[in-house]
Amino acid sequence: MENLLNKIKNKLGESSVLPFSVYSSTFEQKLLNVPIAKPLLIIVISGDKELGKTNDIHCAAGQFVFLSDSPAIDMRNIPKNAEYFALLIEFEHNDFSGMPIEYANPLDYFIGDMAPELENCIGQFVDCVSWATADILISRKREILNLLYSLGHKEVLSIMTGAKISHRLHDLFHHKNFQDITASSICDRFAMSESTLRRKLRAEGTSIQDIKDRARLGHALHLLQTTNDPIGIVSDKCGYHSQSRFTERFKGHFGLTPTELKKTKLTE
């Protein structure tokens, strides 16, 4: 895993726009209600990760956890002898295209060990990000999914979710920088009536406002984990007009303030 860790850190120094994310901390992070907008592969390279209300899901260094899309899950990121360091790769619905059709009961997550073949595949994905086109990156992500399947992790098919209106709406809020979007403009874009939109969202257990709130707060958490942006900048980027209001909403959702989260990443 040391080789993979070095590759990732080298890429972090090359570009701030990458098709993966890295979350790290030098002090324990306890985060409540973390939204998982799309299937997410988390590879723990150092430290431990615990998930769930009672921390009963444990992922140690050298393991991965694959999460399906979920409105909220509690997490603890735990440094041990070194910092907590994890690689995150988010998958789109289309990334599962071409996978074997063996539908099973949906799973919220599954955990596995980082086999050498998987570590090499992830390393190749990291290596290529500085030159690969969007199509090549999609192909590499599909390689990861197919390799997981061929290594015996058939559960990957139970992580696969069908295309959802909530996914499209989540992406739209990101594209519009989290500004207010009227229901009528959403319906025009999605070519459906407002009653159909709301019915589909109810069937997915969500609403326009819920999706917007999760998208904003999820992006705020991402920025605080992956950048050194001041809190006021993060607040602006996530569509909040008041930093104090942003701090209030962030603490109410995740259980700690942006400042408290930033302190977990300090080296002293």
C-alpha positions as CSV (number, residue, x, y, z in Angstrom):
1,M,0.0,0.0,0.0
2,E,3.0,2.3,0.4
3,N,3.5,2.5,-3.3
4,L,-0.1,3.4,-3.9
5,L,0.1,6.0,-1.1
6,N,3.1,7.6,-2.8
7,K,1.4,7.7,-6.2
8,I,-1.7,9.4,-4.8
9,K,0.3,12.0,-2.9
10,N,2.3,12.8,-6.1
11,K,-0.9,13.3,-8.0
12,L,-2.3,15.6,-5.3
13,G,0.7,17.9,-6.0
14,E,0.1,17.9,-9.7
15,S,-3.5,19.1,-9.9
16,S,-6.4,20.2,-7.8
17,V,-8.9,18.7,-10.3
18,L,-8.9,14.9,-10.0
19,P,-11.4,12.1,-10.6
20,F,-10.9,10.9,-7.1
21,S,-10.7,12.4,-3.6
22,V,-8.5,12.0,-0.6
23,Y,-9.6,12.5,2.9
24,S,-7.0,12.6,5.6
25,S,-6.7,13.7,9.2
26,T,-4.2,13.6,12.1
27,F,-6.9,13.6,14.8
28,E,-10.1,11.5,14.9
29,Q,-13.1,12.7,12.9
30,K,-16.6,11.8,14.0
31,L,-19.1,12.8,11.4
32,L,-22.9,12.2,11.6
33,N,-25.3,11.9,8.7
34,V,-22.8,11.9,5.9
35,P,-24.7,11.9,2.6
36,I,-23.6,9.4,0.0
37,A,-25.0,10.8,-3.3
38,K,-23.7,8.0,-5.5
39,P,-22.0,4.6,-5.1
40,L,-18.7,5.3,-3.4
41,L,-15.5,3.2,-3.1
42,I,-13.4,4.1,-0.1
43,I,-9.9,2.5,0.2
44,V,-8.4,3.0,3.7
45,I,-4.7,3.2,3.3
46,S,-3.8,4.2,6.8
47,G,-5.8,4.4,10.0
48,D,-9.3,2.8,10.5
49,K,-12.8,3.7,9.4
50,E,-15.9,2.9,11.3
51,L,-19.4,3.4,10.0
52,G,-23.0,3.1,11.4
53,K,-24.8,4.4,14.4
54,T,-23.0,2.0,16.7
55,N,-19.7,2.0,14.7
56,D,-20.3,-1.7,14.0
57,I,-18.9,-1.5,10.4
58,H,-15.1,-1.6,10.6
59,C,-12.7,-1.0,7.8
60,A,-9.0,-1.2,8.6
61,A,-6.0,-0.1,6.7
62,G,-5.5,-2.3,3.6
63,Q,-9.3,-2.8,3.2
64,F,-12.0,-1.1,1.2
65,V,-15.6,-0.4,1.8
66,F,-18.0,0.1,-1.1
67,L,-21.1,2.2,-0.2
68,S,-24.3,2.4,-2.1
69,D,-26.1,5.8,-2.4
70,S,-27.6,6.6,0.9
71,P,-29.2,9.7,2.5
72,A,-27.0,9.5,5.5
73,I,-24.4,7.4,7.3
74,D,-22.4,8.0,10.5
75,M,-18.6,7.8,10.2
76,R,-15.5,7.8,12.3
77,N,-12.1,8.3,10.7
78,I,-9.4,7.1,13.1
79,P,-5.7,7.8,12.8
80,K,-3.5,5.2,14.3
81,N,0.3,5.1,14.1
82,A,0.1,7.5,11.2
83,E,-2.6,9.9,9.8
84,Y,-5.9,8.6,8.6
85,F,-5.7,8.5,4.8
86,A,-8.3,7.2,2.4
87,L,-8.9,7.3,-1.3
88,L,-12.4,7.9,-2.5
89,I,-13.8,7.1,-6.0
90,E,-17.4,7.9,-6.9
91,F,-19.2,6.0,-9.5
92,E,-22.0,7.0,-11.9
93,H,-24.9,4.7,-12.9
94,N,-23.4,4.4,-16.4
95,D,-20.1,3.1,-15.0
96,F,-21.9,-0.2,-14.2
97,S,-22.8,-0.6,-17.9
98,G,-21.7,-3.9,-19.2
99,M,-21.6,-5.6,-15.8
100,P,-23.2,-9.1,-15.6
101,I,-27.0,-8.9,-15.0
102,E,-27.4,-10.8,-11.8
103,Y,-29.6,-8.6,-9.7
104,A,-29.7,-9.5,-6.0
105,N,-31.1,-7.9,-3.0
106,P,-29.7,-4.3,-2.7
107,L,-26.8,-3.8,-0.2
108,D,-26.0,-0.7,1.7
109,Y,-22.3,-1.6,1.7
110,F,-19.7,-4.4,1.5
111,I,-16.1,-4.6,2.8
112,G,-13.1,-6.5,1.3
113,D,-9.4,-6.7,1.4
114,M,-7.1,-5.0,-1.1
115,A,-5.8,-7.9,-3.2
116,P,-2.6,-7.2,-5.1
117,E,-4.5,-7.2,-8.4
118,L,-6.9,-4.5,-7.1
119,E,-4.1,-2.4,-5.7
120,N,-2.4,-2.5,-9.1
121,C,-5.6,-1.6,-10.9
122,I,-6.2,1.4,-8.6
123,G,-2.6,2.4,-9.0
124,Q,-3.1,2.4,-12.8
125,F,-6.2,4.5,-12.4
126,V,-4.3,7.0,-10.3
127,D,-1.3,7.0,-12.7
128,C,-3.4,7.9,-15.8
129,V,-5.4,10.8,-14.4
130,S,-2.9,13.4,-15.6
131,W,-3.3,12.5,-19.3
132,A,-6.4,10.4,-19.7
133,T,-9.5,11.7,-21.5
134,A,-12.9,11.5,-19.9
135,D,-13.7,8.3,-21.9
136,I,-10.5,6.6,-20.7
137,L,-11.3,7.5,-17.1
138,I,-14.7,5.9,-17.5
139,S,-13.1,2.8,-18.9
140,R,-10.7,2.6,-16.0
141,K,-13.5,2.9,-13.5
142,R,-15.3,0.1,-15.3
143,E,-12.1,-2.0,-15.0
144,I,-12.2,-1.5,-11.3
145,L,-15.8,-2.7,-11.0
146,N,-15.2,-5.7,-13.3
147,L,-12.1,-6.6,-11.4
148,L,-14.0,-6.5,-8.1
149,Y,-16.5,-8.9,-9.6
150,S,-13.9,-11.2,-11.0
151,L,-12.1,-11.3,-7.7
152,G,-15.2,-12.8,-6.2
153,H,-16.9,-9.6,-4.9
154,K,-20.3,-10.4,-6.5
155,E,-21.8,-7.9,-4.0
156,V,-20.7,-5.1,-6.4
157,L,-23.8,-5.9,-8.4
158,S,-26.0,-5.2,-5.3
159,I,-24.4,-1.8,-5.0
160,M,-25.4,-0.9,-8.5
161,T,-28.4,1.4,-8.4
162,G,-30.8,2.3,-11.2
163,A,-30.8,5.8,-12.7
164,K,-32.7,8.1,-10.3
165,I,-34.3,11.5,-10.6
166,S,-32.5,12.4,-7.4
167,H,-29.1,11.8,-9.0
168,R,-30.0,14.1,-11.9
169,L,-31.2,16.8,-9.5
170,H,-28.2,16.5,-7.3
171,D,-25.9,17.1,-10.4
172,L,-28.1,20.0,-11.5
173,F,-27.7,21.8,-8.2
174,H,-23.9,21.3,-8.4
175,H,-24.0,22.7,-12.0
176,K,-26.0,25.7,-10.9
177,N,-23.6,26.4,-7.9
178,F,-26.4,25.5,-5.5
179,Q,-28.5,28.5,-6.4
180,D,-32.3,28.4,-6.1
181,I,-33.9,26.6,-9.0
182,T,-37.7,26.7,-9.5
183,A,-39.6,23.5,-9.8
184,S,-40.9,24.6,-13.2
185,S,-37.4,25.1,-14.5
186,I,-36.4,21.6,-13.2
187,C,-39.5,20.1,-14.9
188,D,-38.6,21.9,-18.2
189,R,-35.1,20.5,-18.1
190,F,-36.3,17.0,-17.2
191,A,-39.2,17.1,-19.6
192,M,-41.9,16.1,-17.1
193,S,-44.7,17.7,-15.2
194,E,-44.3,19.0,-11.7
195,S,-46.7,16.3,-10.3
196,T,-44.6,13.6,-12.0
197,L,-41.4,15.1,-10.6
198,R,-42.7,15.2,-7.1
199,R,-44.3,11.7,-7.4
200,K,-40.9,10.2,-8.6
201,L,-39.0,12.0,-5.8
202,R,-41.5,10.7,-3.2
203,A,-41.0,7.2,-4.5
204,E,-37.3,7.7,-3.9
205,G,-38.0,9.0,-0.4
206,T,-36.8,12.5,-0.9
207,S,-37.7,16.0,-2.1
208,I,-36.2,18.9,-4.0
209,Q,-35.3,20.7,-0.8
210,D,-33.8,17.6,0.8
211,I,-31.6,17.0,-2.3
212,K,-30.5,20.6,-2.4
213,D,-29.6,20.6,1.4
214,R,-27.7,17.3,1.1
215,A,-25.9,18.4,-2.0
216,R,-24.8,21.7,-0.4
217,L,-23.7,20.2,2.9
218,G,-22.0,17.2,1.1
219,H,-20.0,19.5,-1.1
220,A,-19.1,21.7,1.9
221,L,-17.8,18.6,3.7
222,H,-15.8,17.6,0.6
223,L,-14.2,21.0,0.3
224,L,-13.3,21.1,4.0
225,Q,-11.7,17.6,3.7
226,T,-9.8,18.2,0.4
227,T,-8.9,21.9,0.3
228,N,-7.4,24.6,2.6
229,D,-10.2,27.1,1.6
230,P,-11.2,29.4,4.4
231,I,-14.7,28.7,5.9
232,G,-16.1,31.8,4.3
233,I,-15.0,30.7,0.9
234,V,-16.5,27.2,1.4
235,S,-19.7,28.8,2.5
236,D,-19.9,31.0,-0.6
237,K,-19.1,28.0,-2.9
238,C,-21.9,26.0,-1.4
239,G,-24.5,28.8,-1.9
240,Y,-24.8,30.1,1.6
241,H,-25.1,33.9,2.0
242,S,-24.1,33.9,5.6
243,Q,-21.1,32.1,7.1
244,S,-22.8,31.9,10.5
245,R,-25.9,30.3,8.9
246,F,-23.6,27.9,7.1
247,T,-21.8,27.0,10.4
248,E,-25.1,26.4,12.1
249,R,-26.5,24.1,9.4
250,F,-23.2,22.2,9.1
251,K,-23.0,21.6,12.9
252,G,-26.7,20.7,13.0
253,H,-26.2,18.1,10.3
254,F,-22.7,16.6,10.9
255,G,-22.4,17.1,14.7
256,L,-19.4,19.4,14.6
257,T,-18.5,22.9,13.2
258,P,-16.4,23.5,10.1
259,T,-13.7,24.9,12.5
260,E,-13.7,21.8,14.6
261,L,-13.4,19.7,11.4
262,K,-10.5,21.8,10.2
263,K,-8.7,21.3,13.5
264,T,-8.7,17.5,12.9
265,K,-6.4,18.0,9.9
266,L,-3.8,20.1,11.7
267,T,-0.4,18.5,12.3
268,E,0.0,20.2,15.7
